[in-house]
Amino acid sequence: METMVNEEVVSECEPVEIKRILRRRSLSRYQLSEMSPGPQISPEKRKKDRSSKNNMKSDDHNLESSGSPRNQKITARWDPSEACRPDVDEAPIFYPTVEEFEDTLGYLSKIRPMAESYGICRIVPPASWKPPCPLREERFWQEARISTRIQQVDLLQNREPMKKRRGRKRKRTSTKSGARRTNSESNASSDKDDKFGFRSGSDFTFEEFQDFANKFKEHYFGMTDENLEKNGNGDEEKQGLGPTIDEIEGEYWRIIEQPTDEVEVYYGADLETGVFGSGFAKTLFTEDSELNKYVKSGWNLNNFPRLPGSVLSFEGCDISGVLVPWLYVGMCFSSFCWHVEDHHLYSVNYMHWGDPKIWYGVPGSHATALEDAMRKHLPDLFKEQPDLLHQLVTQLSPKILKSEGVPVYRVSQHSGEFIVTFPRAYHAGFNCGFNCAEAVNVAPVDWLQHGQLAVELYSQQRRKTSISHDKLLLASSREAIMALWELSVSNKQNPKNLIWKRVCGKNGILANAVKARVEMELKRIENLETGFQFQKMVKDFDTTNEKECFLCFYDLHMFAANCKCTSDRFSCLRHVNHLCSCDSDQLTVYLRYTFDELTMMVDSLEGKSDAIENWASRTLDFDQEKAVIDKGVPKSPIKEENCCLSHDQQIETSEVCVNPHTTDHPKEEPFVGLGCFVDSESSVFSVELLSIGSVAFGKLWCSKQAIFPKGYRSRVKYYSFLNPLMVTSYIAEIHDAGLIGPLFKVFLEESPNEGFMDVSADKCWKLVLQRLNQEIAKLADQDLKPLHSINGLEMFGLSSPSIVQAVEALDPEHRCLEYWSTKCQHN
């Protein structure tokens, strides 16, 4: 997508010197002289900030000086012999058949292996595909106003830092007194004024802009009647004397690389179609009209982002420039500078009409090389403005990039053709004359891995995100699992469930993306200090107010951390230690899904039928439960858990005695029930086995004392850390935490959100004990004594003979080496 975000605003109008020559040559190429003394005052202008994608609009009264492009006369002596056309290879061009063209994302997926290594490609639709363009209708052509910006083409590469130019900066004025820009940008601080950017330009109708653009091109390249007569050429030859695309390209890069005079042009960029209007029809024509196919087509850019199979379809907001297309109305030399798409998304650009647009692309695999090359060759600009590449105001010749080993590819876009840029592919270009194009973003499932890299990069740069990557990832996963379930139940294939089936499987793109994301956060959890609590997020955790890390702006839809001392301050798991100076026991880590649920999600995406069925069952149960609640019938919030033992693993639920080495405790009557009990006088506790789980092999999944089956669950009665005067049931679980091995979790059965998690069973129960003693200390009037020690393995039940026997039976080949070797030595 071609985008411009940086806009330099002139706050004051002062006398102007009409000509500015950077380096005077014997042959003047582009001389500017006044055409009219009066200013051009545009009505309300809308300016957009492409980096934030939010709050796109602000009213602005623009006042142009008499030295602006619209008020200048062009006297040109174009010299084709001095062209600087770069020698770069062409990007691929694809010609889909009518049948292929019907499946929009399917075709994109088909050409990706052939095109992604170029970073960019061109798609020529079938000859029969000719969508009508509403913008050519009279009501748009003669009435709609296009907001423009002024681009100083000669300064896009060769310019001094603004601090050096400040003393000799050209001043601009108007003959009308008292007129001054009043918006906040026009009165910005000196720091902002020191940034190079594109000033606000005139407003035009399409008709006016076409007239201006054509005259500019004719005068610049000597295509006027006057020049033709001097050369002895008649009107019949006028059309053939215009420059070719290659000649325009050569002159463009001559201006960029070897500027001699000021070259300023207008560009109507980033025009929001939601307000201005789209070049594609959005409402149906008459019922039987053949044109309705263009309204519904996937190639209609209003439909493209939310097509089935695009993860952007799960974004609830109409983000301007991402899900809502932008229009670009160009003239000769108007430029879009080197940039990548927000979140490294795909972009799709369609030209509605006009002269060609020249594009250059660098594959995403060489994005860092391009950034390094630009910093090397433009060190002063980057020193002054480290985020220069985010401002989209700087070109660098493909010749220079190639000399640094950066592959650059070229493609020319003509009317009725599409350009696709791939994830993290830098692209730039310019227009060869008056034209109109429209662009939007799209995110097929294969984008997810690139999008994850983008948010990690944004975090390092402390740059705000414009979409929630995790929200899209999880929503895509849920949709895919339900599609797989639908296929397994009905065995009926349709285009939608087949789309999701293609990205699932053992090594499926979607399963790998979720797996990689979970492992990333588990590593971060492993690096945290022990003592924190885990809590599952409530459903509307970030529904009304999206949460982001206070330090790096990382999106917190999936994992978040918070301290009790600052309830409205959250961090990502990388910056937990920067939250505050409180002890770790004051910290809570919020999870969108438990680790068991995430494991089930990955298993489902990999195609495991039992996991798919379980996930679907939970989802459908939730939907039914929600329906019951919606009808006004209350439902118990506590769900009954069943023991899950196979026939050969059944053991008698006995009174497995555990001695937590406690002495005195609150005076309570012995409590018996649910197969487990506590006798406060003898301090003996019993553990009830709920699920034996299955053995996972690896050095982390056993110790010298015990084997840790994943999926293991037990129940034990113990004093409540919410009220030490009461005895309650705790549930103990062992989760598969991927690379960090088993994750031990203990929580109150009656309050599942109240619990602790650690990589050690002992530490897990010590956290419970620590919290319990804190509550005991608050009950000084009850004469309670603190508890001093506890054995985590015993409290889990992993040292009781009957449970040990059942767990050992899961490993008949003695593959848990550390455990079995220790046991043999003792025997």
Beta strands, then each sheet from edge to edge (+ up, - down):
strand 1: 30-34
strand 2: 40-44
strand 3: 61-64
strand 4: 72-76
strand 5: 89-90
strand 6: 93-94
strand 7: 120-123
strand 8: 146-152
strand 9: 199-204
strand 10: 264-272
strand 11: 326-330
strand 12: 335-339
strand 13: 346-354
strand 14: 357-362
strand 15: 409-413
strand 16: 418-421
strand 17: 426-431
strand 18: 435-442
strand 19: 533-536
strand 20: 559-563
strand 21: 566-571
strand 22: 587-591
strand 23: 656-658
strand 24: 671-673
strand 25: 676-679
strand 26: 684-691
strand 27: 713-719
strand 28: 727-736
strand 29: 742-748
strand 30: 751-758
sheet 1: 1+ 4-
sheet 2: 2+ 3-
sheet 3: 5+ 15+ 14- 17+ 12-
sheet 4: 6+ 7+ 16- 13+ 18- 11+ 10- 8+ 9-
sheet 5: 21+ 20- 22+ 19+ 30- 29+ 28- 27+ 26- 23+
sheet 6: 21+ 20- 22+ 19+ 30- 29+ 28- 27+ 26- 25+ 24-
end
